[in-house]
Amino acid sequence: FGYRSSIFKKKNLVVLSATFMLKKGNKKRIQEIAKSHIKYRKEKHPLEYPNAGSIFQNCDLRDIPSRLKSKVQHVVKTDPFPVVPTAYLIAEAGLKGMRQGNAEISSKHPNYIVNKGKAKARDVRLLIQKAKQKVKKKGLKLKGLTFVLTGELEGMTRGKIKEKIRELGGEISESVSQNTDCVVVGKEPGSKYEKAKE
């Protein structure tokens, strides 16, 4: 297991059942914690506008360049591994409130892209790319999109394409699923392409 990752995700496995070990707690205390979390979300998250929740994963502290770690140390949190909140990185890049059409990087919580009224999917995609490019200029990467490659790809080896996608903050999956964002299609694509069209 890693930060927001596991063998189940990497190999596109499906968990059919699980066993949980629970312990009895104080009902009043549990309710207090739940109310506290709800209050926090209402205050800190842009729930007043339609959105799909957080766009990017928080950044694993181990992936932060050594020269930048001292600058982000004050915002590091445990989730359950030490991470740097992506909202902080986007805010530091000056992207709060940036708009594309009617999609906007939230000023309240910049890891959210909110719909200010009939925003298009392409508007959201463009904002995601702009955020990645701006943060990359500061020597960091935002993780968000998952790619699947299929068919013969001209001009660059499959290994080089994968390397470039990872370099830009993307992830590679070997199979198409509901978590797939983009399918890169070459000549004579296989079953992955057919599944993506479904």
C-alpha positions as CSV (number, residue, x, y, z in Angstrom):
1,F,0.0,0.0,0.0
2,G,1.1,3.6,-0.7
3,Y,-0.5,7.0,-0.6
4,R,-3.9,6.6,-2.3
5,S,-2.5,3.5,-4.0
6,S,-2.4,-0.2,-3.7
7,I,-2.0,-3.4,-5.7
8,F,-5.8,-3.4,-6.2
9,K,-5.6,-0.1,-8.0
10,K,-2.4,-0.8,-10.0
11,K,-3.7,-4.1,-11.3
12,N,-7.3,-3.0,-11.6
13,L,-8.5,-5.7,-9.2
14,V,-12.0,-5.7,-7.7
15,V,-12.5,-6.3,-4.0
16,L,-15.6,-8.4,-3.6
17,S,-15.7,-8.7,0.2
18,A,-13.8,-7.6,3.3
19,T,-13.7,-8.2,7.0
20,F,-13.5,-5.3,9.4
21,M,-12.4,-5.5,13.0
22,L,-14.3,-2.8,15.0
23,K,-14.2,-1.7,18.6
24,K,-17.0,-0.2,20.7
25,G,-16.7,3.6,21.2
26,N,-18.4,6.4,23.1
27,K,-21.5,7.3,21.1
28,K,-21.5,10.9,22.2
29,R,-17.9,11.4,21.4
30,I,-18.4,9.8,17.9
31,Q,-21.3,12.1,17.2
32,E,-19.2,15.1,18.3
33,I,-16.4,14.1,15.9
34,A,-18.9,13.6,13.0
35,K,-20.4,17.0,13.6
36,S,-17.0,18.6,13.8
37,H,-16.1,17.1,10.4
38,I,-19.3,18.2,8.8
39,K,-18.8,21.7,10.2
40,Y,-15.3,21.8,8.8
41,R,-16.4,20.7,5.4
42,K,-19.1,23.4,5.3
43,E,-16.7,26.1,6.3
44,K,-13.7,25.1,4.2
45,H,-15.2,23.4,1.1
46,P,-17.2,25.1,-1.7
47,L,-20.3,23.1,-1.2
48,E,-22.5,26.0,-2.4
49,Y,-21.5,25.2,-6.0
50,P,-21.7,22.0,-8.1
51,N,-18.3,20.2,-8.1
52,A,-16.8,16.8,-8.3
53,G,-14.8,17.1,-5.1
54,S,-11.0,17.3,-4.9
55,I,-9.3,17.2,-8.3
56,F,-5.8,16.2,-7.5
57,Q,-4.2,13.9,-4.9
58,N,-2.2,15.6,-2.2
59,C,1.6,15.4,-2.9
60,D,3.5,12.7,-1.1
61,L,6.2,14.5,0.9
62,R,8.8,12.0,-0.5
63,D,8.1,13.4,-4.0
64,I,8.8,17.0,-3.1
65,P,12.3,18.1,-4.3
66,S,14.7,18.5,-1.4
67,R,15.3,22.2,-2.1
68,L,11.5,22.9,-1.6
69,K,10.8,20.8,1.5
70,S,11.7,23.6,3.9
71,K,9.2,25.9,2.2
72,V,6.3,23.5,2.6
73,Q,7.1,21.9,5.9
74,H,4.6,24.1,7.8
75,V,1.7,22.7,5.8
76,V,2.6,19.0,5.9
77,K,-0.2,16.8,7.2
78,T,-0.6,13.1,7.8
79,D,-3.1,11.4,5.4
80,P,-2.0,8.7,6.6
81,F,1.4,9.4,5.1
82,P,3.2,12.8,5.3
83,V,1.7,14.8,2.4
84,V,1.6,18.4,1.2
85,P,-2.0,19.6,0.5
86,T,-2.4,20.3,-3.2
87,A,-4.7,23.2,-2.3
88,Y,-1.7,24.9,-0.8
89,L,0.4,24.4,-4.0
90,I,-2.3,25.7,-6.3
91,A,-2.9,28.7,-4.0
92,E,0.8,29.5,-4.0
93,A,0.8,29.3,-7.8
94,G,-1.7,32.2,-7.8
95,L,-4.5,30.1,-9.3
96,K,-7.4,30.9,-6.8
97,G,-10.4,32.1,-8.7
98,M,-8.9,31.4,-12.2
99,R,-11.8,30.8,-14.6
100,Q,-12.3,29.0,-17.9
101,G,-15.7,29.6,-19.2
102,N,-18.0,29.0,-16.2
103,A,-15.6,26.6,-14.5
104,E,-13.5,28.2,-11.7
105,I,-10.7,27.1,-9.4
106,S,-12.4,27.7,-6.1
107,S,-11.1,30.6,-4.0
108,K,-12.4,28.8,-0.9
109,H,-10.6,25.5,-1.6
110,P,-8.4,25.6,-4.7
111,N,-8.2,21.9,-5.1
112,Y,-11.9,22.1,-6.2
113,I,-13.1,23.2,-9.6
114,V,-16.6,24.6,-9.2
115,N,-19.4,25.1,-11.8
116,K,-20.5,28.7,-11.7
117,G,-23.3,28.0,-14.2
118,K,-23.4,25.6,-17.2
119,A,-19.6,25.0,-17.3
120,K,-18.4,22.5,-19.9
121,A,-16.3,19.4,-19.4
122,R,-13.6,21.0,-21.7
123,D,-13.5,24.1,-19.4
124,V,-12.7,21.8,-16.4
125,R,-10.1,19.9,-18.4
126,L,-8.4,23.1,-19.5
127,L,-8.2,24.4,-15.9
128,I,-6.7,21.1,-14.8
129,Q,-4.0,21.5,-17.4
130,K,-3.3,25.1,-16.5
131,A,-3.0,24.2,-12.8
132,K,-0.5,21.4,-13.7
133,Q,1.5,23.7,-15.9
134,K,1.7,26.5,-13.3
135,V,2.6,24.3,-10.4
136,K,5.2,22.4,-12.6
137,K,7.0,25.8,-13.1
138,K,7.6,25.8,-9.4
139,G,9.3,22.4,-9.7
140,L,6.3,20.3,-8.5
141,K,3.8,18.0,-10.1
142,L,0.1,17.4,-9.7
143,K,-1.2,13.9,-10.0
144,G,-4.7,13.6,-11.5
145,L,-5.2,11.9,-14.8
146,T,-5.0,8.2,-15.6
147,F,-4.0,7.1,-19.1
148,V,-4.3,3.8,-20.9
149,L,-2.2,3.1,-24.1
150,T,-3.4,0.8,-26.9
151,G,-2.3,0.0,-30.4
152,E,1.0,0.7,-32.2
153,L,2.1,4.3,-31.4
154,E,4.3,5.9,-34.0
155,G,7.2,8.3,-33.4
156,M,7.9,7.3,-29.8
157,T,8.3,4.0,-28.0
158,R,5.6,2.9,-25.6
159,G,8.1,3.1,-22.8
160,K,9.0,6.7,-23.7
161,I,5.3,7.7,-23.9
162,K,4.7,6.3,-20.4
163,E,7.8,8.0,-19.1
164,K,6.6,11.4,-20.5
165,I,3.1,11.0,-19.0
166,R,4.5,10.2,-15.6
167,E,6.9,13.1,-15.9
168,L,4.0,15.4,-16.4
169,G,2.2,14.0,-13.4
170,G,-0.1,11.4,-15.0
171,E,-0.6,7.8,-14.1
172,I,-0.5,4.7,-16.3
173,S,-3.1,1.9,-16.1
174,E,-2.9,-1.4,-18.0
175,S,-6.7,-1.6,-18.3
176,V,-9.7,0.6,-19.0
177,S,-11.9,1.2,-16.0
178,Q,-14.2,4.0,-14.6
179,N,-11.0,5.6,-13.2
180,T,-9.5,6.0,-16.7
181,D,-9.4,9.6,-17.9
182,C,-7.6,9.3,-21.3
183,V,-7.0,6.5,-23.8
184,V,-4.1,7.0,-26.2
185,V,-5.0,5.1,-29.4
186,G,-2.5,4.0,-32.0
187,K,-2.7,1.8,-35.1
188,E,-4.7,-1.4,-34.8
189,P,-5.9,-0.8,-31.2
190,G,-7.1,-3.8,-29.2
191,S,-9.9,-4.6,-26.8
192,K,-9.0,-1.6,-24.5
193,Y,-10.2,0.8,-27.3
194,E,-13.5,-1.1,-27.7
195,K,-14.0,-1.1,-23.9
196,A,-13.3,2.7,-23.7
197,K,-16.0,3.3,-26.4
198,E,-18.7,1.5,-24.3
